[in-house]
Amino acid sequence: MSSQPLSETPVGLKVRLVAIDGGRQLTRRLLALGLTLGSEVEVLHHRGRGVVVAKQGNRVALGKGIAEKLQAEILE
């Protein structure tokens, strides 16, 4: 499967986070939000280039800088 930035993922799709194009600080911040490699999230809506995702009933808003650094693959 091919991956794409989370910021370009269409609304309503479930995706798996497969790569973080950032450093240790970004990885720690995402971990604090409950997002790690392999996490499955649903894209709820876009706010500009940012995105709001849901994971296990929790919603997380990610700004464009972070959303563009997260690579996701679409789940069937």
N, CA, C and O atoms as a GROMACS GRO file, in nm:
protein
  304
    1MET      N    1   0.083  -0.119   0.000
    1MET     CA    2   0.000   0.000   0.000
    1MET      C    3   0.088   0.124   0.000
    1MET      O    4   0.196   0.126   0.058
    2SER      N    5   0.039   0.227  -0.065
    2SER     CA    6   0.114   0.352  -0.067
    2SER      C    7   0.066   0.442   0.045
    2SER      O    8  -0.048   0.434   0.089
    3SER      N    9   0.155   0.528   0.089
    3SER     CA   10   0.118   0.620   0.196
    3SER      C   11   0.111   0.761   0.142
    3SER      O   12   0.167   0.793   0.037
    4GLN      N   13   0.041   0.846   0.216
    4GLN     CA   14   0.026   0.986   0.179
    4GLN      C   15   0.023   1.068   0.308
    4GLN      O   16  -0.004   1.014   0.415
    5PRO      N   17   0.051   1.197   0.298
    5PRO     CA   18   0.044   1.280   0.418
    5PRO      C   19  -0.098   1.280   0.475
    5PRO      O   20  -0.195   1.277   0.400
    6LEU      N   21  -0.109   1.284   0.605
    6LEU     CA   22  -0.240   1.285   0.670
    6LEU      C   23  -0.320   1.408   0.627
    6LEU      O   24  -0.443   1.403   0.621
    7SER      N   25  -0.253   1.518   0.597
    7SER     CA   26  -0.321   1.641   0.556
    7SER      C   27  -0.393   1.626   0.422
    7SER      O   28  -0.483   1.704   0.391
    8GLU      N   29  -0.356   1.525   0.342
    8GLU     CA   30  -0.417   1.504   0.211
    8GLU      C   31  -0.517   1.388   0.210
    8GLU      O   32  -0.572   1.355   0.105
    9THR      N   33  -0.541   1.327   0.325
    9THR     CA   34  -0.632   1.213   0.334
    9THR      C   35  -0.776   1.262   0.332
    9THR      O   36  -0.810   1.354   0.407
   10PRO      N   37  -0.862   1.204   0.249
   10PRO     CA   38  -1.002   1.247   0.243
   10PRO      C   39  -1.078   1.221   0.374
   10PRO      O   40  -1.047   1.128   0.448
   11VAL      N   41  -1.176   1.305   0.400
   11VAL     CA   42  -1.259   1.294   0.519
   11VAL      C   43  -1.339   1.164   0.517
   11VAL      O   44  -1.386   1.122   0.411
   12GLY      N   45  -1.354   1.102   0.633
   12GLY     CA   46  -1.435   0.983   0.646
   12GLY      C   47  -1.360   0.852   0.634
   12GLY      O   48  -1.417   0.746   0.657
   13LEU      N   49  -1.232   0.858   0.597
   13LEU     CA   50  -1.155   0.735   0.580
   13LEU      C   51  -1.082   0.698   0.709
   13LEU      O   52  -1.044   0.784   0.788
   14LYS      N   53  -1.065   0.568   0.729
   14LYS     CA   54  -0.983   0.519   0.839
   14LYS      C   55  -0.844   0.491   0.784
   14LYS      O   56  -0.829   0.432   0.677
   15VAL      N   57  -0.743   0.536   0.858
   15VAL     CA   58  -0.605   0.522   0.814
   15VAL      C   59  -0.518   0.469   0.927
   15VAL      O   60  -0.555   0.476   1.044
   16ARG      N   61  -0.401   0.418   0.890
   16ARG     CA   62  -0.301   0.373   0.986
   16ARG      C   63  -0.179   0.464   0.970
   16ARG      O   64  -0.134   0.488   0.858
   17LEU      N   65  -0.128   0.514   1.080
   17LEU     CA   66  -0.008   0.598   1.075
   17LEU      C   67   0.113   0.508   1.054
   17LEU      O   68   0.139   0.418   1.134
   18VAL      N   69   0.188   0.533   0.947
   18VAL     CA   70   0.299   0.444   0.911
   18VAL      C   71   0.436   0.510   0.920
   18VAL      O   72   0.537   0.440   0.922
   19ALA      N   73   0.442   0.643   0.927
   19ALA     CA   74   0.573   0.710   0.936
   19ALA      C   75   0.554   0.850   0.994
   19ALA      O   76   0.451   0.915   0.973
   20ILE      N   77   0.656   0.894   1.067
   20ILE     CA   78   0.659   1.029   1.121
   20ILE      C   79   0.784   1.096   1.065
   20ILE      O   80   0.896   1.055   1.097
   21ASP      N   81   0.765   1.197   0.983
   21ASP     CA   82   0.878   1.268   0.922
   21ASP      C   83   0.921   1.382   1.012
   21ASP      O   84   0.919   1.499   0.972
   22GLY      N   85   0.959   1.349   1.133
   22GLY     CA   86   0.999   1.450   1.231
   22GLY      C   87   1.095   1.389   1.331
   22GLY      O   88   1.131   1.272   1.323
   23GLY      N   89   1.135   1.470   1.424
   23GLY     CA   90   1.233   1.427   1.524
   23GLY      C   91   1.171   1.370   1.650
   23GLY      O   92   1.052   1.340   1.656
   24ARG      N   93   1.255   1.355   1.748
   24ARG     CA   94   1.215   1.295   1.876
   24ARG      C   95   1.108   1.380   1.946
   24ARG      O   96   1.017   1.325   2.008
   25GLN      N   97   1.120   1.513   1.937
   25GLN     CA   98   1.025   1.600   2.005
   25GLN      C   99   0.884   1.583   1.947
   25GLN      O  100   0.786   1.578   2.022
   26LEU      N  101   0.873   1.574   1.816
   26LEU     CA  102   0.742   1.552   1.754
   26LEU      C  103   0.686   1.415   1.792
   26LEU      O  104   0.567   1.402   1.821
   27THR      N  105   0.771   1.315   1.793
   27THR     CA  106   0.727   1.180   1.831
   27THR      C  107   0.673   1.180   1.974
   27THR      O  108   0.571   1.116   2.001
   28ARG      N  109   0.741   1.249   2.064
   28ARG     CA  110   0.694   1.257   2.203
   28ARG      C  111   0.562   1.330   2.215
   28ARG      O  112   0.474   1.290   2.291
   29ARG      N  113   0.548   1.438   2.139
   29ARG     CA  114   0.422   1.514   2.144
   29ARG      C  115   0.306   1.429   2.095
   29ARG      O  116   0.198   1.430   2.155
   30LEU      N  117   0.328   1.354   1.986
   30LEU     CA  118   0.222   1.268   1.934
   30LEU      C  119   0.190   1.157   2.033
   30LEU      O  120   0.073   1.121   2.049
   31LEU      N  121   0.290   1.102   2.099
   31LEU     CA  122   0.268   0.999   2.200
   31LEU      C  123   0.180   1.054   2.314
   31LEU      O  124   0.092   0.984   2.364
   32ALA      N  125   0.205   1.178   2.354
   32ALA     CA  126   0.124   1.241   2.458
   32ALA      C  127  -0.022   1.257   2.414
   32ALA      O  128  -0.113   1.258   2.497
   33LEU      N  129  -0.043   1.271   2.283
   33LEU     CA  130  -0.179   1.281   2.229
   33LEU      C  131  -0.242   1.145   2.203
   33LEU      O  132  -0.358   1.136   2.164
   34GLY      N  133  -0.164   1.039   2.224
   34GLY     CA  134  -0.216   0.904   2.203
   34GLY      C  135  -0.197   0.852   2.061
   34GLY      O  136  -0.259   0.754   2.022
   35LEU      N  137  -0.112   0.919   1.984
   35LEU     CA  138  -0.088   0.878   1.846
   35LEU      C  139   0.054   0.823   1.832
   35LEU      O  140   0.151   0.892   1.861
   36THR      N  141   0.065   0.699   1.788
   36THR     CA  142   0.195   0.635   1.767
   36THR      C  143   0.195   0.568   1.630
   36THR      O  144   0.091   0.560   1.564
   37LEU      N  145   0.311   0.520   1.587
   37LEU     CA  146   0.317   0.444   1.463
   37LEU      C  147   0.227   0.321   1.477
   37LEU      O  148   0.231   0.252   1.579
   38GLY      N  149   0.148   0.295   1.378
   38GLY     CA  150   0.056   0.183   1.382
   38GLY      C  151  -0.082   0.218   1.434
   38GLY      O  152  -0.174   0.137   1.426
   39SER      N  153  -0.098   0.340   1.487
   39SER     CA  154  -0.229   0.383   1.535
   39SER      C  155  -0.327   0.390   1.419
   39SER      O  156  -0.293   0.434   1.309
   40GLU      N  157  -0.450   0.347   1.445
   40GLU     CA  158  -0.556   0.357   1.345
   40GLU      C  159  -0.649   0.470   1.387
   40GLU      O  160  -0.702   0.470   1.498
   41VAL      N  161  -0.668   0.566   1.297
   41VAL     CA  162  -0.751   0.682   1.326
   41VAL      C  163  -0.848   0.705   1.210
   41VAL      O  164  -0.826   0.658   1.098
   42GLU      N  165  -0.954   0.779   1.239
   42GLU     CA  166  -1.050   0.817   1.135
   42GLU      C  167  -1.039   0.968   1.114
   42GLU      O  168  -1.037   1.044   1.211
   43VAL      N  169  -1.033   1.010   0.989
   43VAL     CA  170  -1.025   1.152   0.956
   43VAL      C  171  -1.166   1.209   0.964
   43VAL      O  172  -1.254   1.170   0.886
   44LEU      N  173  -1.190   1.302   1.058
   44LEU     CA  174  -1.323   1.359   1.077
   44LEU      C  175  -1.346   1.480   0.989
   44LEU      O  176  -1.449   1.488   0.920
   45HIS      N  177  -1.254   1.574   0.989
   45HIS     CA  178  -1.264   1.688   0.897
   45HIS      C  179  -1.134   1.765   0.891
   45HIS      O  180  -1.045   1.751   0.976
   46HIS      N  181  -1.125   1.846   0.786
   46HIS     CA  182  -1.006   1.929   0.764
   46HIS      C  183  -1.036   2.071   0.809
   46HIS      O  184  -1.147   2.121   0.794
   47ARG      N  185  -0.935   2.134   0.863
   47ARG     CA  186  -0.943   2.275   0.902
   47ARG      C  187  -0.826   2.344   0.831
   47ARG      O  188  -0.717   2.354   0.886
   48GLY      N  189  -0.851   2.391   0.710
   48GLY     CA  190  -0.741   2.441   0.627
   48GLY      C  191  -0.657   2.322   0.588
   48GLY      O  192  -0.708   2.225   0.532
   49ARG      N  193  -0.525   2.327   0.615
   49ARG     CA  194  -0.438   2.212   0.590
   49ARG      C  195  -0.427   2.123   0.714
   49ARG      O  196  -0.371   2.014   0.707
   50GLY      N  197  -0.481   2.169   0.827
   50GLY     CA  198  -0.484   2.089   0.948
   50GLY      C  199  -0.595   1.984   0.938
   50GLY      O  200  -0.675   1.986   0.844
   51VAL      N  201  -0.598   1.894   1.036
   51VAL     CA  202  -0.695   1.785   1.029
   51VAL      C  203  -0.739   1.748   1.172
   51VAL      O  204  -0.662   1.759   1.267
   52VAL      N  205  -0.864   1.703   1.182
   52VAL     CA  206  -0.915   1.652   1.309
   52VAL      C  207  -0.936   1.503   1.291
   52VAL      O  208  -1.003   1.459   1.198
   53VAL      N  209  -0.877   1.423   1.382
   53VAL     CA  210  -0.888   1.278   1.372
   53VAL      C  211  -0.951   1.224   1.501
   53VAL      O  212  -0.946   1.288   1.606
   54ALA      N  213  -1.009   1.104   1.490
   54ALA     CA  214  -1.067   1.037   1.606
   54ALA      C  215  -0.997   0.904   1.627
   54ALA      O  216  -0.969   0.831   1.532
   55LYS      N  217  -0.968   0.875   1.754
   55LYS     CA  218  -0.909   0.746   1.791
   55LYS      C  219  -0.975   0.701   1.919
   55LYS      O  220  -0.962   0.766   2.023
   56GLN      N  221  -1.045   0.590   1.913
   56GLN     CA  222  -1.111   0.531   2.030
   56GLN      C  223  -1.197   0.632   2.104
   56GLN      O  224  -1.192   0.640   2.227
   57GLY      N  225  -1.277   0.709   2.031
   57GLY     CA  226  -1.368   0.804   2.093
   57GLY      C  227  -1.307   0.938   2.128
   57GLY      O  228  -1.380   1.028   2.170
   58ASN      N  229  -1.177   0.954   2.115
   58ASN     CA  230  -1.111   1.082   2.143
   58ASN      C  231  -1.083   1.155   2.013
   58ASN      O  232  -1.043   1.095   1.914
   59ARG      N  233  -1.105   1.285   2.014
   59ARG     CA  234  -1.075   1.367   1.897
   59ARG      C  235  -0.948   1.445   1.922
   59ARG      O  236  -0.924   1.498   2.031
   60VAL      N  237  -0.866   1.451   1.816
   60VAL     CA  238  -0.739   1.524   1.826
   60VAL      C  239  -0.728   1.615   1.704
   60VAL      O  240  -0.740   1.569   1.591
   61ALA      N  241  -0.705   1.744   1.728
   61ALA     CA  242  -0.685   1.840   1.620
   61ALA      C  243  -0.535   1.857   1.598
   61ALA      O  244  -0.461   1.886   1.692
   62LEU      N  245  -0.491   1.839   1.476
   62LEU     CA  246  -0.350   1.852   1.441
   62LEU      C  247  -0.334   1.968   1.342
   62LEU      O  248  -0.409   1.978   1.245
   63GLY      N  249  -0.239   2.053   1.368
   63GLY     CA  250  -0.211   2.164   1.278
   63GLY      C  251  -0.148   2.116   1.149
   63GLY      O  252  -0.109   2.000   1.138
   64LYS      N  253  -0.137   2.206   1.051
   64LYS     CA  254  -0.086   2.166   0.920
   64LYS      C  255   0.057   2.116   0.925
   64LYS      O  256   0.092   2.023   0.852
   65GLY      N  257   0.141   2.174   1.011
   65GLY     CA  258   0.280   2.131   1.020
   65GLY      C  259   0.292   1.986   1.061
   65GLY      O  260   0.372   1.910   1.004
   66ILE      N  261   0.214   1.946   1.161
   66ILE     CA  262   0.217   1.808   1.208
   66ILE      C  263   0.148   1.716   1.108
   66ILE      O  264   0.198   1.608   1.077
   67ALA      N  265   0.031   1.758   1.057
   67ALA     CA  266  -0.045   1.674   0.965
   67ALA      C  267   0.034   1.642   0.838
   67ALA      O  268   0.019   1.534   0.781
   68GLU      N  269   0.118   1.735   0.794
   68GLU     CA  270   0.198   1.711   0.674
   68GLU      C  271   0.316   1.618   0.702
   68GLU      O  272   0.370   1.560   0.608
   69LYS      N  273   0.356   1.604   0.828
   69LYS     CA  274   0.469   1.517   0.863
   69LYS      C  275   0.428   1.374   0.896
   69LYS      O  276   0.513   1.287   0.911
   70LEU      N  277   0.298   1.349   0.906
   70LEU     CA  278   0.249   1.215   0.935
   70LEU      C  279   0.209   1.146   0.805
   70LEU      O  280   0.127   1.197   0.730
   71GLN      N  281   0.267   1.030   0.780
   71GLN     CA  282   0.235   0.950   0.663
   71GLN      C  283   0.132   0.845   0.704
   71GLN      O  284   0.148   0.778   0.806
   72ALA      N  285   0.028   0.832   0.624
   72ALA     CA  286  -0.079   0.738   0.658
   72ALA      C  287  -0.114   0.653   0.537
   72ALA      O  288  -0.102   0.697   0.423
   73GLU      N  289  -0.156   0.530   0.565
   73GLU     CA  290  -0.207   0.445   0.457
   73GLU      C  291  -0.352   0.414   0.486
   73GLU      O  292  -0.392   0.392   0.600
   74ILE      N  293  -0.432   0.414   0.381
   74ILE     CA  294  -0.577   0.395   0.392
   74ILE      C  295  -0.606   0.249   0.421
   74ILE      O  296  -0.550   0.159   0.359
   75LEU      N  297  -0.697   0.227   0.518
   75LEU     CA  298  -0.740   0.091   0.552
   75LEU      C  299  -0.864   0.058   0.472
   75LEU      O  300  -0.948   0.144   0.446
   76GLU      N  301  -0.877  -0.068   0.434
   76GLU     CA  302  -0.994  -0.112   0.358
   76GLU      C  303  -1.109  -0.143   0.450
   76GLU      O  304  -1.216  -0.182   0.405
   0.00000   0.00000   0.00000
